[in-house]
Each structure stands twice: as C-alpha cells, then as structure tokens.
C-alpha cells in the first residue's frame, strides 16, 4: 500500500510490524512474512542509519524499535496506523495475534 512512498515493500512490512508489535528482530520479521532474512536485515539497517529505528542488544540478537528521538515519529506512526486500518481484518488479526510461549528447559 505504501510501497511507492517508501520505495520498498520490505521497508513497509518492517515498519508495520514494528508499529504493531513495538519491537522485533530480523528473523522474527522474516518468519512472520515468510520471506528471506537478508532483505529484511538490509531494511532494518537502512532505517537505523536514517534514524527511524534504534536497536538494543539482547544476548546476540538486535531488537529493533522506533527511535523515540526521530523528529517525524508521530507523523510516521499516524501514516502507518492509517495504512494498517485499510488492511483486511484477517491480516490485522495476524499482526496483533502475538503468541509467544516460553521455551522448554
């Protein structure tokens, strides 16, 4: 939907995922969209270089989230939220259904 504006479908996917789930790492986002990891990592890196995203290290994993100091963050979130509202209801449910079970010992 916003691919023309962002220049990449993967960039739109990454931003929507982080908007709804608030945080995410590359493999999680790639698995969610059933796509390759490499293009997702490239978009995460590109967005971090632009200052839109920031990351924190959790073990060996980089956990990405929106950079609270990004100047246009409120406007970007409004735009993404509006795009999310136009997605089919089934797709919206997939985004918001965040089931994570604990790991086995």
Helices and strands as residue ranges (DSSP letters): H 3-6, H 9-21, H 26-33, H 37-49, E 53-58, E 61-66, H 73-85, H 89-96
